[in-house]
Amino acid sequence: MLSISSLTTDVLLPLHFGESPSDSLLIVALGTGTVLSILVASLSAVAFVKRRTISYLLITVSFSTFLGKTSLGLVSLTSGMSTDMHHSFEHSLDVVMMVLVLTAVYYARTSERRRRRSN
């Protein structure tokens, strides 16, 4: 008889690359997050190169913090740092990302007002 846990382990995750199904799912999530983080950071870098404004630069750096977060996850998963340290760094990156996005929005709005006044 198939149970949910054997279905998850045997059918959905046949490679058994983690110690448990939750470890395997974490590895898949971190791998997917890494690929998507690289994609988003690359696309934002292309947009910055095309536009060459400070707002686009700030957004590019902000999106690059996703790479930092997935890297922290991988380091934590391989026991390179404690869970407490991982969470401290991860939440610090959240704050950095938020500040960068808010700064980009503020800068874009103030430079837009300056352009309107000069025209």
N, CA, C and O of each residue as an XYZ file, in Angstrom:
476
protein
N       0.843     -1.176      0.000
C       0.000      0.000      0.000
C       0.896      1.249      0.000
O       1.875      1.318      0.744
N       0.556      2.219     -0.829
C       1.333      3.454     -0.928
C       0.879      4.453      0.129
O      -0.314      4.710      0.289
N       1.830      4.998      0.831
C       1.519      6.078      1.761
C       2.024      7.383      1.150
O       2.764      7.381      0.165
N       1.618      8.472      1.742
C       2.050      9.787      1.247
C       3.565      9.912      1.323
O       4.188     10.404      0.383
N       4.170      9.474      2.428
C       5.622      9.631      2.572
C       6.384      8.770      1.570
O       7.397      9.211      1.027
N       5.913      7.548      1.315
C       6.615      6.719      0.336
C       6.394      7.247     -1.068
O       7.281      7.147     -1.915
N       5.218      7.810     -1.326
C       4.953      8.409     -2.634
C       5.903      9.579     -2.868
O       6.496      9.699     -3.939
N       6.044     10.443     -1.858
C       6.937     11.596     -1.981
C       8.377     11.147     -2.183
O       9.072     11.658     -3.061
N       8.819     10.210     -1.387
C      10.211      9.768     -1.445
C      10.496      8.949     -2.692
O      11.486      9.203     -3.378
N       9.656      7.975     -3.000
C       9.957      7.034     -4.072
C       9.584      7.527     -5.460
O      10.294      7.237     -6.423
N       8.500      8.256     -5.584
C       8.031      8.670     -6.902
C       8.486     10.076     -7.255
O       9.032     10.300     -8.335
N       8.267     11.015     -6.362
C       8.577     12.407     -6.680
C      10.063     12.717     -6.536
O      10.583     13.561     -7.265
N      10.746     12.063     -5.628
C      12.166     12.315     -5.390
C      12.942     10.998     -5.463
O      13.422     10.503     -4.443
N      13.063     10.439     -6.649
C      13.683      9.117     -6.747
C      15.183      9.105     -6.496
O      15.741      8.032     -6.266
N      15.851     10.228     -6.527
C      17.305     10.244     -6.391
C      17.772     10.153     -4.947
O      18.922      9.789     -4.699
N      16.913     10.473     -3.990
C      17.248     10.423     -2.562
C      18.526     11.195     -2.253
O      19.430     10.667     -1.606
N      18.603     12.425     -2.708
C      19.829     13.180     -2.498
C      19.866     13.929     -1.183
O      20.874     14.569     -0.886
N      18.822     13.880     -0.388
C      18.834     14.469      0.945
C      18.658     13.387      1.984
O      18.339     12.244      1.656
N      18.866     13.748      3.236
C      18.701     12.762      4.291
C      17.234     12.423      4.510
O      16.909     11.313      4.931
N      16.359     13.356      4.233
C      14.929     13.138      4.398
C      14.209     13.855      3.272
O      14.812     14.664      2.567
N      12.912     13.567      3.094
C      12.169     14.286      2.041
C      12.190     15.798      2.226
O      12.229     16.539      1.244
N      12.166     16.265      3.470
C      12.189     17.722      3.683
C      13.541     18.306      3.277
O      13.592     19.412      2.739
N      14.645     17.579      3.525
C      15.961     18.038      3.065
C      16.017     18.063      1.542
O      16.556     18.998      0.950
N      15.462     17.040      0.917
C      15.452     16.980     -0.540
C      14.650     18.133     -1.128
O      15.063     18.744     -2.114
N      13.511     18.428     -0.527
C      12.694     19.541     -1.004
C      13.412     20.872     -0.792
O      13.298     21.782     -1.614
N      14.142     20.982      0.301
C      14.917     22.202      0.548
C      16.010     22.378     -0.501
O      16.245     23.490     -0.975
N      16.664     21.306     -0.856
C      17.705     21.363     -1.887
C      17.098     21.777     -3.228
O      17.673     22.595     -3.946
N      15.940     21.214     -3.564
C      15.255     21.577     -4.812
C      14.849     23.054     -4.762
O      15.028     23.779     -5.740
N      14.308     23.495     -3.631
C      13.891     24.896     -3.503
C      15.084     25.839     -3.627
O      14.992     26.864     -4.302
N      16.197     25.506     -2.985
C      17.388     26.356     -3.076
C      17.963     26.360     -4.492
O      18.407     27.399     -4.980
N      17.955     25.218     -5.140
C      18.429     25.164     -6.526
C      17.565     25.990     -7.454
O      18.074     26.731     -8.295
N      16.246     25.862     -7.300
C      15.319     26.646     -8.117
C      15.475     28.133     -7.804
O      15.483     28.966     -8.711
N      15.598     28.460     -6.520
C      15.796     29.859     -6.130
C      17.070     30.440     -6.696
O      17.104     31.603     -7.097
N      18.122     29.636     -6.733
C      19.393     30.104     -7.290
C      19.259     30.404     -8.773
O      19.706     31.452     -9.239
N      18.648     29.495     -9.516
C      18.476     29.696    -10.961
C      17.618     30.928    -11.223
O      17.963     31.754    -12.068
N      16.504     31.059    -10.505
C      15.627     32.215    -10.712
C      16.284     33.512    -10.252
O      16.076     34.558    -10.866
N      17.071     33.460     -9.185
C      17.790     34.656     -8.716
C      18.796     35.136     -9.756
O      18.923     36.334    -10.011
N      19.502     34.188    -10.349
C      20.459     34.544    -11.405
C      19.726     35.155    -12.591
O      20.191     36.134    -13.174
N      18.590     34.585    -12.948
C      17.799     35.108    -14.074
C      17.318     36.530    -13.794
O      17.475     37.415    -14.635
N      16.734     36.752    -12.621
C      16.214     38.081    -12.284
C      17.345     39.103    -12.172
O      17.219     40.225    -12.663
N      18.443     38.721    -11.529
C      19.577     39.645    -11.403
C      20.164     39.970    -12.774
O      20.545     41.112    -13.029
N      20.238     38.978    -13.653
C      20.766     39.213    -15.009
C      19.858     40.126    -15.812
O      20.330     41.044    -16.482
N      18.560     39.877    -15.745
C      17.615     40.735    -16.475
C      17.640     42.164    -15.947
O      17.554     43.113    -16.727
N      17.757     42.325    -14.644
C      17.820     43.683    -14.104
C      19.138     44.359    -14.478
O      19.175     45.575    -14.669
N      20.215     43.588    -14.584
C      21.501     44.154    -15.022
C      21.419     44.606    -16.477
O      21.961     45.650    -16.839
N      20.745     43.823    -17.303
C      20.547     44.216    -18.708
C      19.725     45.503    -18.778
O      20.034     46.395    -19.568
N      18.686     45.601    -17.961
C      17.869     46.818    -17.933
C      18.699     48.015    -17.475
O      18.552     49.114    -18.010
N      19.570     47.806    -16.488
C      20.435     48.895    -16.031
C      21.385     49.353    -17.130
O      21.565     50.553    -17.338
N      21.991     48.403    -17.831
C      22.921     48.755    -18.906
C      22.195     49.555    -19.982
O      22.763     50.475    -20.569
N      20.944     49.201    -20.236
C      20.168     49.910    -21.261
C      19.763     51.311    -20.800
O      19.851     52.262    -21.577
N      19.326     51.452    -19.562
C      18.814     52.735    -19.057
C      19.877     53.620    -18.412
O      19.827     54.843    -18.536
N      20.829     53.011    -17.730
C      21.925     53.720    -17.064
C      21.450     54.822    -16.114
O      21.928     55.955    -16.174
N      20.504     54.475    -15.236
C      20.068     55.421    -14.209
C      20.366     54.827    -12.835
O      20.530     53.617    -12.681
N      20.429     55.696    -11.863
C      20.708     55.239    -10.505
C      19.588     54.337     -9.996
O      19.852     53.368     -9.283
N      18.353     54.642    -10.349
C      17.230     53.804     -9.914
C      17.379     52.377    -10.411
O      17.151     51.432     -9.657
N      17.753     52.211    -11.653
C      17.940     50.862    -12.199
C      19.127     50.164    -11.536
O      19.088     48.953    -11.318
N      20.165     50.908    -11.219
C      21.300     50.323    -10.514
C      20.879     49.826     -9.129
O      21.248     48.726     -8.716
N      20.108     50.644     -8.422
C      19.652     50.248     -7.091
C      18.759     49.008     -7.147
O      18.859     48.133     -6.287
N      17.893     48.929     -8.148
C      17.031     47.754     -8.310
C      17.876     46.526     -8.648
O      17.608     45.432     -8.150
N      18.888     46.701     -9.489
C      19.773     45.578     -9.839
C      20.477     45.042     -8.596
O      20.538     43.831     -8.388
N      21.004     45.936     -7.779
C      21.673     45.503     -6.550
C      20.656     44.860     -5.601
O      20.957     43.869     -4.935
N      19.467     45.427     -5.548
C      18.418     44.868     -4.702
C      18.073     43.439     -5.113
O      17.988     42.551     -4.265
N      17.874     43.217     -6.408
C      17.561     41.867     -6.884
C      18.737     40.912     -6.677
O      18.545     39.702     -6.553
N      19.934     41.450     -6.642
C      21.106     40.603     -6.403
C      21.146     40.072     -4.976
O      21.833     39.087     -4.704
N      20.418     40.711     -4.061
C      20.373     40.192     -2.695
C      19.691     38.827     -2.642
O      19.924     38.056     -1.710
N      18.845     38.518     -3.638
C      18.252     37.178     -3.696
C      19.345     36.124     -3.841
O      19.261     35.043     -3.257
N      20.368     36.448     -4.623
C      21.503     35.525     -4.759
C      22.199     35.320     -3.414
O      22.600     34.207     -3.073
N      22.333     36.394     -2.668
C      22.937     36.288     -1.347
C      22.115     35.404     -0.423
O      22.661     34.617      0.350
N      20.792     35.542     -0.510
C      19.937     34.732      0.349
C      20.009     33.252     -0.014
O      20.044     32.401      0.875
N      20.030     32.938     -1.292
C      20.132     31.521     -1.663
C      21.517     30.972     -1.320
O      21.651     29.806     -0.950
N      22.542     31.812     -1.444
C      23.884     31.381     -1.044
C      23.936     31.084      0.449
O      24.540     30.098      0.873
N      23.302     31.938      1.240
C      23.245     31.693      2.680
C      22.523     30.386      2.987
O      22.913     29.649      3.893
N      21.473     30.108      2.231
C      20.753     28.852      2.417
C      21.626     27.648      2.131
O      21.597     26.660      2.865
N      22.401     27.733      1.063
C      23.298     26.624      0.722
C      24.393     26.447      1.771
O      24.731     25.321      2.137
N      24.949     27.563      2.255
C      25.985     27.488      3.291
C      25.403     26.899      4.569
O      26.038     26.069      5.219
N      24.219     27.319      4.923
C      23.577     26.802      6.123
C      23.253     25.318      5.980
O      23.399     24.551      6.932
N      22.816     24.918      4.795
C      22.470     23.523      4.550
C      23.679     22.612      4.661
O      23.554     21.462      5.082
N      24.840     23.112      4.290
C      26.070     22.309      4.370
C      26.772     22.487      5.714
O      27.940     22.127      5.863
N      26.061     23.038      6.681
C      26.561     23.255      8.046
C      27.735     24.220      8.092
O      28.600     24.106      8.961
N      27.769     25.160      7.171
C      28.821     26.167      7.153
C      28.591     27.291      8.138
O      29.512     28.049      8.446
N      27.364     27.407      8.638
C      27.044     28.420      9.644
C      25.861     27.937     10.471
O      25.088     27.079     10.045
N      25.743     28.504     11.648
C      24.643     28.107     12.523
C      23.325     28.661     12.000
O      23.300     29.600     11.204
N      22.243     28.068     12.457
C      20.914     28.506     12.043
C      20.654     29.941     12.482
O      20.080     30.727     11.729
N      21.074     30.286     13.697
C      20.873     31.663     14.181
C      21.615     32.669     13.324
O      21.067     33.712     12.966
N      22.860     32.361     12.993
C      23.647     33.260     12.155
C      23.004     33.371     10.761
O      22.938     34.459     10.189
N      22.540     32.255     10.232
C      21.879     32.240      8.927
C      20.674     33.171      8.931
O      20.502     33.977      8.016
N      19.845     33.060      9.960
C      18.648     33.900     10.023
C      19.006     35.370     10.194
O      18.346     36.237      9.621
N      20.032     35.658     10.966
C      20.449     37.055     11.145
C      20.897     37.662      9.821
O      20.488     38.768      9.468
N      21.742     36.934      9.090
C      22.205     37.438      7.791
C      21.063     37.537      6.790
O      20.978     38.501      6.029
N      20.188     36.542      6.791
C      19.081     36.529      5.835
C      18.148     37.717      6.060
O      17.739     38.382      5.108
N      17.814     37.978      7.323
C      16.936     39.110      7.606
C      17.651     40.439      7.380
O      17.011     41.435      7.042
N      18.944     40.464      7.560
C      19.709     41.678      7.232
C      19.634     41.956      5.732
O      19.500     43.106      5.315
N      19.721     40.897      4.924
C      19.583     41.081      3.475
C      18.177     41.550      3.097
O      18.012     42.298      2.134
N      17.166     41.116      3.851
C      15.807     41.609      3.625
C      15.736     43.119      3.838
O      15.114     43.838      3.056
N      16.380     43.587      4.904
C      16.395     45.023      5.199
C      17.145     45.779      4.104
O      16.691     46.828      3.649
N      18.293     45.245      3.683
C      19.070     45.887      2.617
C      18.234     45.974      1.343
O      18.209     47.013      0.682
N      17.552     44.885      1.002
C      16.722     44.881     -0.200
C      15.614     45.940     -0.103
O      15.370     46.678     -1.056
N      14.956     46.004      1.046
C      13.874     46.960      1.221
C      14.387     48.392      1.108
O      13.760     49.224      0.453
N      15.510     48.682      1.735
C      16.083     50.034      1.680
C      16.463     50.394      0.242
O      16.226     51.518     -0.198
N      17.049     49.450     -0.486
C      17.439     49.715     -1.874
C      16.226     49.986     -2.756
O      16.252     50.902     -3.578
N      15.175     49.208     -2.596
C      13.966     49.417     -3.409
C      13.319     50.751     -3.064
O      12.939     51.504     -3.961
N      13.190     51.050     -1.785
C      12.590     52.330     -1.399
C      13.435     53.512     -1.878
O      12.891     54.527     -2.312
N      14.749     53.385     -1.804
C      15.637     54.437     -2.295
C      15.487     54.602     -3.806
O      15.472     55.727     -4.306
N      15.376     53.491     -4.536
C      15.200     53.558     -5.988
C      13.900     54.260     -6.351
O      13.868     55.084     -7.265
N      12.835     53.935     -5.639
C      11.538     54.574     -5.906
C      11.612     56.059     -5.576
O      11.150     56.894     -6.354
N      12.189     56.390     -4.432
C      12.324     57.795     -4.046
C      13.155     58.563     -5.068
O      12.772     59.653     -5.494
N      14.283     57.998     -5.457
C      15.155     58.669     -6.409
C      14.455     58.862     -7.755
O      14.571     59.923     -8.369
N      13.732     57.842     -8.212
C      13.016     57.945     -9.489
C      11.953     59.039     -9.431
O      11.783     59.801    -10.382
N      11.244     59.110     -8.312
C      10.193     60.132     -8.181
C      10.783     61.530     -8.115
O      10.258     62.443     -8.753
N      11.851     61.722     -7.368
C      12.421     63.068     -7.258
C      13.082     63.493     -8.565
O      13.007     64.666     -8.931
N      13.722     62.580     -9.271
C      14.334     62.958    -10.545
C      13.257     63.219    -11.598
O      13.455     64.041    -12.493
N      12.132     62.536    -11.501
C      11.007     62.783    -12.420
C      10.446     64.187    -12.180
O      10.130     64.902    -13.132
N      10.324     64.575    -10.927
C       9.823     65.941    -10.609
C      10.795     66.995    -11.128
O      10.379     68.026    -11.656
N      12.104     66.728    -10.975
C      13.098     67.685    -11.481
C      12.997     67.854    -12.982
O      13.105     68.967    -13.498
N      12.788     66.749    -13.684
C      12.636     66.823    -15.146
C      11.416     67.606    -15.541
O      11.466     68.373    -16.503
N      10.320     67.442    -14.833
C       9.087     68.200    -15.125
C       9.287     69.698    -14.917
O       8.807     70.513    -15.705
N       9.999     70.052    -13.851
C      10.237     71.465    -13.568
C      11.149     72.119    -14.598
O      10.987     73.295    -14.924
N      12.107     71.349    -15.108
C      13.054     71.916    -16.073
C      12.439     72.048    -17.467
O      12.952     72.805    -18.291
N      11.360     71.335    -17.744
C      10.708     71.428    -19.068
C       9.747     72.519    -19.068
O       9.093     72.766    -20.081
